């Protein structure tokens, strides 16, 4: 599974993830989860990484 592969800290994916972690949306999602755990962050990472890659693929198909 690509979401479990280490990510280069200089990659656009990693930089976007770090920026996303500073948003109100991210903090709200963690608060909504309701308890401290690694589970919400790893779940958010998997969804974020998939969405990021989908966005890249979508942009590549534009004329």
Secondary structure, DSSP 8 states (H G I E B T S, - for coil): -GGGS---TTSHHHHHHHHHTTSHHHHHHHHHH-S--HHHHHHHHHHHHHHHHHHHHHHHT--
